């Protein structure tokens, strides 16, 4: 069974902080991608709400995600710089992908 952990974070800032939030999220993603347990970290900006971002993070397992949360850079960038810019935040964790059958037409 697939033990990877997928984290989907949907965050937004005030309109005046939108560009700064995006830059800090990119910095956080770059640091995360250097972790041995990180499979990928992507950040997307909403077309309709430019102050809204979604990140999709994939880790090899729950231990790798826990190590990410305990890292110095996560405390510095994630907690110290992302969180103060955030006005809304929804973070979901998922595991064990399942196949989805193709749409029948």
Protein Blocks (a to p, Z undefined) as FASTA:
>chain_A
ZZbdcddddddddfklmmmmmmmmmmmmmmmmmpmklmbdcddddfklmmbccdddddfb
lklmmmmmmpmklmmmmmmmmmmmpmbdcddddehiaddddddZZ
